[in-house]
Amino acid sequence: MRVSSLLRFRSTSLQTSIAKQQQYVPQHKPAVQDDIKRLEDFLISKPNILVLSGAGISTESGIPDYRSEGVGLYARTNHKPIQHLEFVKSSSVRKRYWARNFVGWPNFSSTQPNATHHALARFEREMRVQAVVTQNVDRLHTKAGSRNIVELHGSGYVVKCLSCEYRIDRHEFQTILATLNPAFKDAPDMIRPDGDVEIPVDYIENFHIPECPECGGNLKPEIVFFGDCVPRPRLDKIAEMVYNSDGLLVLGSSLLVFSGYRMVLQMKDLKLPVAIVNIGDTRADHLADIKISAKCGDVIPKLFDFRKTNPL
């Protein structure tokens, strides 16, 4: 292949990759430089800031959220979030969940952090932020290098028993599921172009899920499903982090889920400031000291930019 052809191929591949990553980002206006400077000044004066991240930062890595207009799962598909009680009570619901999860896991687990995740990891190293509390279960903050993280809603990377203390890594569990379900060798073909999963009914009915090897109980991802409660120790830890902070930076969350909105209320009870960066309205706009309606990737990586303050 000639050099010119190779360069065109690489350019096309890069453009395709970027388009795929951005397909779940809702329409938005460009960030305003004055807003970026205002947020930077806000953070400079509050080095012990706490960050709350939501699905809006992971959409830029190619993981869809639920609610974004036109591009969220609610808008694009008939997919609805799993309910905790349905999962616990119904074997058919568990089969459907794990079949879909099995098919989608390779794509989900290979997703990489974007510029916002990497910027937050850098801010932690530079001691500009105290910690990140994330509503996401994708481990992208960990992949980017952040260390002080609380996964508010748990993680998709761990599977646990509902009846005992047994836990297993999700990658290892994938191998077990593959062994039990050889008919799913064509699983990649079940992923639709919009990213959703479409599995034939007979596949779901015949999908095999292992029992807990220690007690025979049902296995579930360590995720707080809708209708379930965030564990009390986790809430207590977050409350302590709020108390020891000097403000909150909300990134990519509509705050419609109360577990995140609670943090804003706790901050305001302590008379601490709140800044929000999110495309569109949030539940806490009326409580925000700073609200920037923009894509996180257009704002956060530009804060404290070493190249900006130290030109070559």
C-alpha positions in Angstrom: 0.0 0.0 0.0 1.4 3.4 -1.0 2.1 6.0 1.8 -0.6 8.3 0.5 -3.2 5.5 0.5 -2.1 4.3 4.0 -2.5 7.9 5.3 -5.9 8.1 3.8 -6.9 4.8 5.3 -5.6 5.8 8.7 -7.4 9.2 8.4 -10.7 7.4 7.5 -10.3 4.9 10.3 -9.7 7.7 12.8 -12.7 9.7 11.6 -14.9 6.5 11.8 -13.6 5.9 15.4 -14.4 9.5 16.4 -17.8 9.4 14.8 -18.6 6.1 16.7 -17.5 7.6 20.0 -19.5 10.8 19.5 -22.8 9.1 18.3 -24.2 9.2 21.8 -23.4 12.8 22.5 -26.5 15.0 22.2 -26.5 18.2 20.2 -24.7 21.0 22.0 -23.3 24.5 21.6 -19.5 25.1 21.7 -18.0 25.9 25.0 -17.4 29.6 25.7 -13.9 30.6 26.7 -15.1 32.9 29.4 -17.0 30.0 31.0 -13.9 27.9 31.0 -11.9 30.7 32.6 -14.7 31.2 35.2 -14.7 27.5 36.1 -10.9 27.5 36.3 -10.9 30.4 38.7 -13.6 28.7 40.8 -11.4 25.6 41.1 -8.2 27.5 41.8 -9.9 29.0 44.9 -11.2 25.6 46.1 -8.4 22.9 45.9 -10.4 20.4 48.0 -13.2 20.1 45.5 -15.3 16.9 45.1 -16.3 15.7 41.6 -19.6 14.0 40.8 -19.5 12.4 37.4 -22.5 11.0 35.4 -23.2 9.3 32.2 -22.6 12.5 30.2 -18.8 12.1 30.5 -18.9 8.5 29.2 -21.0 9.2 26.2 -17.8 10.7 24.7 -16.2 7.3 25.0 -19.1 5.6 23.1 -21.2 4.5 26.0 -24.8 5.7 25.7 -26.8 7.2 28.6 -30.5 6.7 29.1 -32.0 10.2 28.9 -30.1 12.3 26.3 -32.5 13.7 23.7 -32.3 11.9 20.4 -29.3 9.7 21.3 -30.0 8.2 24.7 -31.2 4.6 25.1 -34.8 5.8 25.9 -34.9 7.7 22.6 -33.1 5.2 20.3 -34.4 1.8 21.5 -37.0 0.0 23.5 -34.4 -0.8 26.1 -35.4 0.0 29.7 -33.2 -0.2 32.7 -33.4 -3.4 34.8 -35.4 -3.2 38.0 -33.9 -4.7 41.1 -37.0 -6.6 42.3 -37.7 -8.0 38.8 -34.1 -9.4 38.7 -34.4 -10.9 42.1 -37.8 -12.5 41.6 -37.8 -13.6 38.0 -35.5 -16.3 36.5 -36.6 -15.2 33.0 -35.6 -11.6 33.7 -32.2 -12.8 35.0 -31.8 -14.9 31.8 -32.6 -12.0 29.6 -30.3 -9.6 31.5 -27.3 -12.0 31.5 -27.8 -12.9 27.8 -27.7 -9.3 26.8 -24.9 -8.5 29.2 -22.9 -11.5 27.8 -23.3 -10.2 24.2 -22.5 -6.6 25.1 -19.6 -7.3 27.5 -16.7 -7.4 25.0 -17.6 -3.9 23.6 -18.4 -2.5 27.0 -15.2 -3.7 28.7 -13.0 -2.6 25.9 -14.2 1.0 26.0 -11.4 3.5 26.8 -11.4 6.7 28.9 -11.6 10.0 27.1 -10.0 13.4 27.6 -12.3 14.3 30.5 -11.4 11.1 32.5 -7.7 11.7 31.9 -7.9 15.4 32.9 -9.6 14.4 36.2 -6.9 11.9 36.9 -4.3 14.6 36.3 -6.2 17.0 38.6 -6.0 14.4 41.3 -2.3 14.0 40.9 -1.9 17.8 41.0 -4.1 17.9 44.1 -6.6 20.1 42.4 -9.5 17.8 43.3 -10.2 15.7 46.4 -11.9 12.7 44.8 -14.4 11.5 42.2 -17.8 10.1 43.1 -19.1 8.5 39.9 -22.6 7.4 39.0 -21.1 5.3 36.2 -20.4 1.6 36.4 -17.8 1.5 33.5 -14.5 1.9 35.5 -13.3 4.5 33.0 -12.0 6.7 35.8 -9.9 3.8 37.1 -8.6 3.1 33.6 -7.6 6.8 33.3 -5.6 6.6 36.4 -7.8 8.2 39.1 -7.2 6.6 42.5 -9.6 8.2 45.0 -12.9 7.0 43.5 -16.3 6.0 45.0 -18.5 4.1 42.6 -21.9 5.3 43.8 -23.9 2.7 41.9 -21.3 0.0 42.0 -19.4 -1.6 39.1 -20.1 -3.8 36.1 -16.7 -5.4 36.5 -17.7 -7.5 39.6 -20.3 -10.2 39.9 -21.6 -11.1 43.4 -24.0 -13.6 45.0 -27.3 -12.3 46.3 -27.2 -14.8 49.2 -23.6 -14.9 50.4 -20.3 -13.0 50.2 -19.1 -14.8 47.0 -17.6 -12.4 44.3 -16.0 -13.0 41.0 -14.3 -10.8 38.4 -16.6 -10.1 35.4 -13.9 -11.1 32.9 -13.6 -14.5 34.5 -17.4 -14.8 34.7 -17.5 -14.1 30.9 -15.4 -17.2 30.3 -17.7 -19.3 32.4 -20.8 -18.0 30.5 -19.1 -18.7 27.2 -18.4 -22.3 28.2 -22.0 -22.8 29.3 -23.5 -21.2 26.2 -21.6 -22.4 23.1 -24.6 -21.4 20.9 -23.7 -17.8 21.5 -20.5 -18.1 19.4 -22.2 -15.7 16.9 -22.9 -13.2 19.7 -21.2 -10.2 17.9 -23.8 -10.5 15.1 -26.5 -9.7 17.7 -25.2 -6.2 18.3 -27.3 -3.7 16.2 -25.7 -0.7 14.5 -27.2 1.6 17.1 -25.3 -0.3 19.8 -28.3 -2.1 21.3 -28.5 -5.9 21.5 -31.1 -8.0 19.7 -31.2 -11.7 20.8 -33.6 -14.3 19.4 -36.1 -15.4 22.1 -35.0 -19.1 21.9 -31.4 -18.1 22.7 -32.6 -16.3 25.8 -34.8 -19.1 26.9 -31.9 -21.6 26.6 -29.2 -19.3 28.1 -27.5 -20.9 31.1 -26.4 -19.0 34.2 -24.2 -20.7 36.8 -25.3 -20.8 40.4 -23.1 -19.4 43.1 -20.5 -22.1 43.7 -20.5 -21.6 47.4 -24.2 -21.5 48.3 -26.2 -22.1 45.1 -27.6 -18.6 45.1 -28.3 -16.3 42.2 -25.5 -14.1 40.7 -25.8 -10.4 40.0 -23.5 -7.7 38.8 -22.3 -5.5 41.6 -24.5 -2.6 40.3 -27.2 -0.8 42.1 -30.2 -1.4 39.9 -33.2 0.9 39.7 -35.3 0.4 42.8 -32.4 -0.8 44.9 -30.7 1.2 47.6 -27.1 2.4 47.7 -25.3 0.6 50.6 -25.4 2.7 53.8 -21.6 2.5 54.3 -21.1 4.0 50.8 -23.5 6.8 51.5 -21.8 7.5 54.9 -18.4 7.7 53.2 -19.7 10.1 50.6 -21.3 12.3 53.3 -17.9 12.5 55.1 -16.2 13.4 51.8 -18.8 16.2 51.2 -18.2 17.5 54.8 -14.4 17.6 54.2 -14.6 19.3 50.8 -14.9 22.9 49.9 -17.3 22.5 47.0 -18.8 20.2 44.3 -18.2 19.9 40.6 -20.9 18.0 38.7 -19.9 16.7 35.3 -22.3 15.1 32.8 -25.2 14.4 35.1 -28.9 15.5 34.9 -29.1 14.7 38.6 -32.5 13.2 38.1 -31.4 10.2 40.1 -31.7 11.2 43.8 -28.4 9.5 44.9 -26.5 12.2 42.9 -28.9 15.0 43.7 -28.5 14.3 47.4 -24.9 15.3 47.2 -25.9 18.8 45.9 -28.4 19.2 48.7 -25.7 18.2 51.2 -23.4 20.8 49.8 -25.9 23.5 50.0 -26.9 22.6 53.6 -23.2 23.2 54.4 -23.3 26.4 52.4 -20.7 25.1 50.0 -20.6 26.1 46.3 -21.7 23.9 43.4 -20.6 24.1 39.7 -22.2 22.1 37.0 -21.0 21.2 33.5 -23.7 19.4 31.5 -25.4 19.5 28.1 -28.9 20.7 28.8 -30.8 21.3 32.0 -30.3 19.5 35.3 -32.4 19.0 38.4 -30.1 21.3 40.4 -29.6 24.3 38.0 -31.4 26.5 40.5 -28.8 25.6 43.2 -25.7 26.0 41.1 -23.2 28.8 41.6 -21.9 28.1 38.2 -23.7 26.3 35.4 -22.1 25.7 32.0 -24.2 24.1 29.3 -21.6 22.4 27.2 -19.9 19.1 26.5 -17.5 18.1 29.3 -14.8 17.2 26.8 -14.9 20.8 25.5 -14.4 22.2 29.0 -12.6 20.0 31.5 -9.4 19.1 29.5 -8.8 22.8 28.8 -8.6 23.6 32.5 -5.1 24.1 34.0 -3.6 23.3 30.5 0.1 22.9 30.9 0.7 23.6 27.2 -1.3 26.9 27.6 0.7 28.2 30.5 4.0 26.8 29.3 4.2 27.2 25.5 7.1 25.5 23.7 
